[in-house]
């Protein structure tokens, strides 16, 4: 089987790593010194049994610590294509209600 011609334009060095389920941290290093560490936690809403996912997102977005882009400590949660795809994978919509304590998104 012949390879496409454009495949030869790729770098010759390739790094392949195994995916390991673990915590995700962001480290800030300045002048070779560790200055800050932040654990990255995926966005999620916790159901209360009566509010829709959309309402739970609106409630979270009303917190003063949330803002657009990275201006504030936390970023606003948006219902975009990626969010809808995740909800669809779990047979949910923005108008679905989650059981109390159940995590979504």
C-alpha positions as CSV (number, residue, x, y, z in Angstrom):
1,X,0.0,0.0,0.0
2,X,1.5,3.4,-1.0
3,X,1.3,6.3,1.4
4,X,-0.1,9.6,0.2
5,X,2.6,12.1,-0.9
6,X,1.7,14.7,1.7
7,X,2.5,12.2,4.5
8,X,6.2,12.8,3.9
9,X,5.8,16.4,4.9
10,X,5.0,15.5,8.5
11,X,7.8,15.7,11.1
12,X,9.8,12.6,11.4
13,X,9.7,12.6,15.2
14,X,6.4,11.6,16.7
15,X,5.6,11.2,20.4
16,X,2.9,8.6,21.3
17,X,1.7,8.6,24.9
18,X,-0.8,6.3,26.7
19,X,-3.8,8.1,28.1
20,X,-4.1,7.8,31.8
21,X,-7.2,8.8,33.7
22,X,-6.0,11.2,36.4
23,X,-6.3,14.7,37.8
24,X,-5.5,17.6,35.6
25,X,-3.4,20.4,37.0
26,X,-2.1,23.7,35.5
27,X,1.3,24.8,36.8
28,X,2.7,28.3,36.6
29,X,6.5,28.4,36.6
30,X,8.4,31.7,36.5
31,X,12.2,31.8,36.5
32,X,12.3,28.0,37.1
33,X,10.2,28.5,40.3
34,X,6.8,27.0,40.8
35,X,4.5,30.0,41.6
36,X,1.0,28.5,41.4
37,X,-0.9,25.3,40.9
38,X,-4.6,25.1,39.9
39,X,-6.6,21.9,39.6
40,X,-8.7,21.9,36.4
41,X,-12.2,20.4,37.0
42,X,-14.6,19.9,34.1
43,X,-17.7,22.0,34.3
44,X,-20.7,20.3,35.7
45,X,-24.1,21.1,37.3
46,X,-25.6,19.1,40.1
47,X,-29.3,18.4,39.9
48,X,-31.8,19.5,42.5
49,X,-34.7,17.4,41.2
50,X,-36.8,20.4,39.9
51,X,-34.6,22.8,37.9
52,X,-33.7,22.1,34.3
53,X,-30.0,21.9,33.2
54,X,-30.4,25.3,31.5
55,X,-31.8,26.8,34.8
56,X,-28.9,25.3,36.8
57,X,-26.4,26.7,34.3
58,X,-28.1,30.2,34.5
59,X,-27.9,30.0,38.3
60,X,-24.2,29.1,38.2
61,X,-23.5,31.9,35.7
62,X,-25.1,34.5,38.0
63,X,-22.2,34.0,40.5
64,X,-20.0,37.1,40.6
65,X,-16.9,35.0,40.1
66,X,-18.0,34.0,36.6
67,X,-17.3,36.2,33.6
68,X,-16.8,36.1,29.9
69,X,-13.6,34.5,28.6
70,X,-10.9,34.5,31.3
71,X,-11.6,37.9,32.7
72,X,-12.9,36.5,36.0
73,X,-11.8,33.6,38.2
74,X,-14.3,31.3,36.5
75,X,-15.6,31.4,32.9
76,X,-19.4,31.4,32.1
77,X,-20.9,28.1,31.1
78,X,-22.3,28.2,27.6
79,X,-24.7,25.8,25.9
80,X,-22.8,25.4,22.7
81,X,-22.4,22.5,20.3
82,X,-19.9,20.7,22.6
83,X,-22.3,21.0,25.5
84,X,-25.2,19.7,23.5
85,X,-23.2,16.8,22.2
86,X,-22.3,15.7,25.8
87,X,-25.9,16.1,26.9
88,X,-27.0,14.0,23.9
89,X,-24.6,11.2,24.8
90,X,-26.4,11.0,28.2
91,X,-29.9,11.2,26.6
92,X,-30.4,14.7,28.1
93,X,-31.3,18.1,26.7
94,X,-30.9,21.6,28.3
95,X,-34.6,21.2,29.4
96,X,-34.0,17.9,31.2
97,X,-34.2,17.8,35.0
98,X,-31.6,15.8,36.9
99,X,-32.2,13.9,40.0
100,X,-31.0,15.5,43.3
101,X,-27.3,15.2,43.6
102,X,-26.8,13.8,40.0
103,X,-24.0,15.4,38.1
104,X,-24.5,16.5,34.5
105,X,-22.3,18.0,31.7
